Amino acid sequence: MALIERDQPYKGSRFMVNLGDYDVEDFVEVRLPSTKTGVNNYRTGTDGPFHRKLWGATTHDDIVLIRGADEDDTLLQWRQKVNEGNIEDARVDTIEVVLQTENGESGPRWVFADAWPREYHPPDLTSRGNEVALEAIVLAFDDYVRDE
């Protein structure tokens, strides 16, 4: 899918999340994963006083999805599958996070393969304010790409 030519960046507040078989909407925040590659120091006996920097394993953080808590307990039930040891039942083939234009058209997307819920965070509750109760789910995944 080719992107429409844009002369300005996308707004971070316009996005959509597709959780595959799980019909959950209204996410207020998505924390996309950072990727990093480890460094291994290496030195032979004939090297000078400095180490060579060789690359190590590449890792990525998890995805964090946050939404307003309501009567829909889909995220908790999804996590419950993992608690019961049914990781394969909890695994989702493809999850997408899509940036959108101001008109709601699709922009760049991040596609995550073989994701499953690693953590579920119920809302923090306090009587001292009027904040919205938020729940979060943390997803582990095998691989991802940015697709346009």
Residue frames relative to the residue before (quaternion, step in Angstrom):
aa qw qx qy qz dx dy dz
M 1.0000 0.0000 0.0000 0.0000 0.00 0.00 0.00
A 0.2942 -0.7688 0.5450 0.1591 3.59 -0.69 1.10
L 0.4244 -0.7009 0.5169 0.2479 3.53 -1.04 0.81
I 0.4960 -0.6094 0.5235 0.3295 3.52 -1.21 0.57
E 0.5400 -0.6186 0.4539 0.3459 3.58 -1.00 0.80
R 0.0393 -0.7929 0.6078 -0.0158 3.56 -0.86 1.01
D 0.2201 -0.7707 0.5795 0.1471 3.54 -1.09 0.66
Q 0.7217 0.3229 -0.2396 0.5634 3.56 1.26 0.37
P 0.5625 -0.6089 0.4236 0.3653 3.61 -1.10 0.49
Y 0.5697 -0.5689 0.4711 0.3604 3.53 -1.31 0.38
K 0.4479 -0.6539 0.5296 0.3022 3.57 -1.18 0.51
G 0.4818 -0.6972 0.4588 0.2671 3.56 -0.93 0.91
S 0.6366 0.5430 -0.3319 0.4355 3.59 1.22 -0.22
R 0.6687 0.4527 -0.2992 0.5083 3.61 1.26 -0.08
F 0.3417 0.7263 -0.5279 0.2777 3.57 -0.23 1.27
M 0.2044 -0.7437 0.6243 0.1239 3.51 -1.36 0.33
V 0.1782 -0.7651 0.6105 0.1012 3.58 -1.11 0.72
N 0.0994 -0.7696 0.6295 0.0394 3.56 -0.91 0.99
L 0.1517 -0.8229 0.5462 0.0389 3.58 -0.51 1.26
G 0.6006 -0.5878 0.3675 0.3985 3.59 1.07 0.60
D 0.8555 -0.0429 0.0675 0.5115 3.59 -0.67 -1.14
Y 0.6708 0.4919 -0.2958 0.4696 3.60 1.21 -0.34
D 0.2392 -0.7955 0.5494 0.0907 3.55 -0.59 1.22
V 0.2577 0.7395 -0.5679 0.2535 3.55 0.12 1.34
E 0.0744 -0.8121 0.5788 0.0016 3.57 -0.86 0.97
D 0.7601 0.4536 -0.2793 0.3721 3.48 -1.42 -0.29
F 0.2155 0.7555 -0.5820 0.2101 3.56 0.84 0.92
V 0.2870 -0.7741 0.5443 0.1488 3.56 -0.95 0.89
E 0.7955 0.0818 -0.0442 0.5987 3.57 1.23 -0.37
V 0.0594 -0.7499 0.6583 0.0265 3.52 -1.16 0.79
R 0.1393 -0.7629 0.6267 0.0767 3.56 -0.85 1.00
L 0.2308 -0.7876 0.5619 0.1034 3.53 -0.29 1.31
P 0.5405 -0.6720 0.4038 0.3052 3.59 -1.04 0.71
S 0.3765 -0.6548 0.6039 0.2545 3.51 -1.27 0.58
T 0.2315 -0.7470 0.6053 0.1485 3.54 -1.22 0.53
K 0.0465 0.8024 -0.5931 0.0465 3.55 -0.96 0.84
T 0.2614 -0.7426 0.5991 0.1457 3.53 -1.23 0.60
G 0.4476 -0.7069 0.4898 0.2452 3.53 -0.85 1.00
V 0.2975 -0.7331 0.5859 0.1755 3.53 -1.28 0.42
N 0.1507 -0.7634 0.6234 0.0766 3.54 -0.97 0.94
N 0.3053 -0.7353 0.5759 0.1855 3.57 -0.82 0.99
Y 0.0254 -0.7987 0.5994 -0.0468 3.54 -0.91 0.98
R 0.0844 0.7882 -0.6033 0.0874 3.54 -0.98 0.82
T 0.2294 -0.7472 0.6059 0.1482 3.56 -0.99 0.86
G 0.6911 -0.4961 0.3344 0.4055 3.55 -1.24 0.26
T 0.7096 0.4409 -0.2682 0.4797 3.60 1.13 -0.52
D 0.4874 0.6521 -0.4459 0.3719 3.60 1.25 -0.02
G 0.5696 -0.5680 0.4703 0.3630 3.51 -1.29 0.38
P 0.7716 -0.3846 0.2448 0.4437 3.59 -1.23 -0.31
F 0.6653 0.5124 -0.3063 0.4484 3.61 1.23 -0.14
H 0.4495 -0.6703 0.5266 0.2674 3.54 -1.19 0.64
R 0.4075 -0.6290 0.5913 0.2978 3.51 -1.27 0.45
K 0.3092 -0.7314 0.5776 0.1894 3.57 -1.10 0.65
L 0.0395 -0.7861 0.6165 -0.0194 3.56 -0.56 1.21
W 0.5088 -0.6592 0.4551 0.3155 3.56 -1.05 0.71
G 0.2463 -0.7543 0.5947 0.1294 3.50 -1.21 0.66
A 0.7873 -0.2803 0.2305 0.4984 3.55 -1.14 -0.63
T 0.3242 -0.7127 0.5882 0.2027 3.54 -1.14 0.72
T 0.0408 -0.7954 0.6045 -0.0164 3.56 -0.90 0.99
H 0.1625 -0.7632 0.6118 0.1294 3.53 -1.30 0.26
D 0.5253 -0.6151 0.4887 0.3269 3.52 -1.23 0.56
D 0.5850 -0.5567 0.4498 0.3816 3.57 -1.32 0.06
I 0.4794 -0.5971 0.5412 0.3474 3.56 -1.36 0.15
V 0.1208 -0.7668 0.6250 0.0823 3.58 -1.03 0.76
L 0.0850 -0.7877 0.6101 0.0060 3.57 -0.81 1.10
I 0.0724 -0.8068 0.5862 -0.0087 3.58 -0.80 1.03
R 0.0580 0.7901 -0.6060 0.0722 3.56 -0.98 0.92
G 0.6052 -0.5369 0.4416 0.3880 3.52 -1.32 0.31
A 0.4223 -0.7020 0.5123 0.2577 3.57 -0.88 0.95
D 0.0736 0.7668 -0.6341 0.0674 3.54 -1.02 0.88
E 0.7711 -0.3584 0.2414 0.4676 3.60 -1.19 -0.38
D 0.5667 0.6015 -0.3787 0.4167 3.59 1.23 -0.37
D 0.0900 -0.8228 0.5608 0.0210 3.61 -0.52 1.16
T 0.2145 0.8239 -0.5011 0.1553 3.60 1.20 0.51
L 0.6673 0.5051 -0.3198 0.4442 3.61 0.88 -0.88
L 0.6568 0.4981 -0.3082 0.4749 3.58 0.97 -0.83
Q 0.6589 0.4995 -0.3125 0.4675 3.61 0.94 -0.80
W 0.6049 0.5433 -0.3415 0.4716 3.58 1.11 -0.72
R 0.6723 0.4840 -0.2861 0.4816 3.58 0.90 -0.92
Q 0.6013 0.5877 -0.3502 0.4129 3.59 1.06 -0.75
K 0.5783 0.5803 -0.3739 0.4348 3.60 1.10 -0.60
V 0.6563 0.4886 -0.3050 0.4873 3.57 1.01 -0.82
N 0.6229 0.5490 -0.3382 0.4430 3.60 0.97 -0.85
E 0.7072 0.4497 -0.2452 0.4874 3.58 1.07 -0.76
G 0.5746 -0.6235 0.3654 0.3842 3.60 1.28 0.04
N 0.5545 0.6119 -0.3883 0.4090 3.60 1.25 0.19
I 0.0010 0.8495 -0.5274 0.0174 3.58 0.74 1.05
E 0.6496 0.5177 -0.3381 0.4424 3.60 0.92 -0.77
D 0.6402 0.5025 -0.3263 0.4808 3.61 1.07 -0.64
A 0.6825 0.4851 -0.2820 0.4683 3.59 1.11 -0.65
R 0.5679 0.6247 -0.3812 0.3766 3.60 1.17 -0.49
V 0.1734 -0.7635 0.6176 0.0753 3.56 -1.00 0.95
D 0.5085 -0.6871 0.4300 0.2905 3.57 -0.77 1.07
T 0.8230 -0.0155 0.0754 0.5629 3.58 0.79 -1.03
I 0.0363 -0.7492 0.6613 0.0053 3.52 -1.00 0.96
E 0.1186 -0.8039 0.5810 0.0464 3.56 -0.96 0.87
V 0.1010 -0.7197 0.6819 0.0822 3.51 -1.22 0.71
V 0.0703 -0.8335 0.5470 -0.0327 3.56 -0.56 1.21
L 0.3234 -0.6966 0.6044 0.2118 3.55 -0.93 0.93
Q 0.1704 -0.7971 0.5732 0.0838 3.57 -1.08 0.69
T 0.5142 -0.6096 0.5053 0.3296 3.52 -1.27 0.50
E 0.6959 -0.4484 0.3485 0.4396 3.54 -1.30 0.06
N 0.6842 0.4642 -0.2685 0.4943 3.60 1.23 -0.48
G 0.5737 -0.6198 0.3667 0.3903 3.59 1.27 0.09
E 0.4572 0.6651 -0.4677 0.3604 3.59 1.23 0.24
S 0.5477 -0.6381 0.4381 0.3177 3.58 -1.11 0.71
G 0.1522 -0.7601 0.6274 0.0734 3.50 -1.12 0.83
P 0.8127 -0.1605 0.1387 0.5427 3.59 -0.99 -0.75
R 0.1181 -0.7918 0.5972 0.0496 3.56 -1.10 0.70
W 0.2577 -0.7094 0.6349 0.1653 3.50 -1.25 0.63
V 0.1244 -0.8015 0.5847 0.0178 3.56 -0.71 1.13
F 0.1360 -0.8054 0.5768 0.0133 3.56 -0.69 1.20
A 0.2538 -0.7897 0.5477 0.1095 3.56 -0.88 1.00
D 0.8728 0.0618 -0.0628 0.4800 3.54 -1.16 0.81
A 0.2103 0.7987 -0.5248 0.2062 3.55 0.73 1.13
W 0.0167 0.7757 -0.6308 0.0121 3.53 -1.22 0.61
P 0.5433 -0.6572 0.4185 0.3129 3.60 -1.09 0.70
R 0.2318 -0.8023 0.5440 0.0812 3.54 -0.55 1.25
E 0.7923 0.0392 0.0064 0.6088 3.57 1.12 -0.70
Y 0.1088 -0.7365 0.6600 0.1013 3.52 -1.29 0.52
H 0.1120 -0.7917 0.5993 0.0385 3.58 -0.89 0.97
P 0.2848 -0.7471 0.5723 0.1822 3.61 -0.54 1.11
P 0.6655 -0.5160 0.3415 0.4175 3.62 -1.19 0.28
D 0.4056 -0.6261 0.5989 0.2913 3.51 -1.31 0.48
L 0.1674 -0.8119 0.5563 0.0584 3.57 -0.81 0.98
T 0.1200 0.7667 -0.6248 0.0865 3.54 -1.05 0.83
S 0.3752 -0.7267 0.5280 0.2287 3.57 -1.09 0.67
R 0.5647 0.6455 -0.3639 0.3633 3.60 1.26 0.04
G 0.7900 0.2490 -0.1500 0.5397 3.60 1.12 0.07
N 0.4263 -0.6856 0.5190 0.2809 3.52 -1.28 -0.23
E 0.2751 0.7791 -0.5151 0.2281 3.57 1.14 0.65
V 0.5352 -0.6015 0.4912 0.3323 3.53 -1.25 0.54
A 0.4461 -0.6621 0.5302 0.2855 3.58 -1.03 0.79
L 0.0973 -0.8156 0.5704 0.0061 3.58 -0.71 1.13
E 0.1531 -0.7471 0.6385 0.1034 3.54 -1.11 0.77
A 0.1511 -0.7935 0.5858 0.0662 3.56 -1.15 0.61
I 0.1189 -0.7507 0.6434 0.0914 3.50 -1.26 0.56
V 0.2240 -0.7585 0.6028 0.1056 3.55 -1.02 0.91
L 0.1375 -0.8224 0.5512 0.0300 3.56 -0.68 1.12
A 0.2448 -0.7099 0.6430 0.1506 3.53 -1.03 0.92
F 0.0160 -0.7969 0.6038 -0.0138 3.59 -1.14 0.56
D 0.5473 -0.6427 0.4342 0.3143 3.55 -1.23 0.43
D 0.8029 -0.0947 0.1253 0.5750 3.60 0.85 -0.94
Y 0.0304 -0.7961 0.6018 0.0556 3.55 -1.24 0.32
V 0.1462 -0.7549 0.6329 0.0903 3.51 -1.35 0.45
R 0.3341 -0.6610 0.6126 0.2761 3.52 -1.28 0.35
D 0.1164 -0.8061 0.5802 -0.0081 3.52 -0.64 1.23
E 0.1777 -0.7973 0.5655 0.1143 3.57 -0.98 0.71
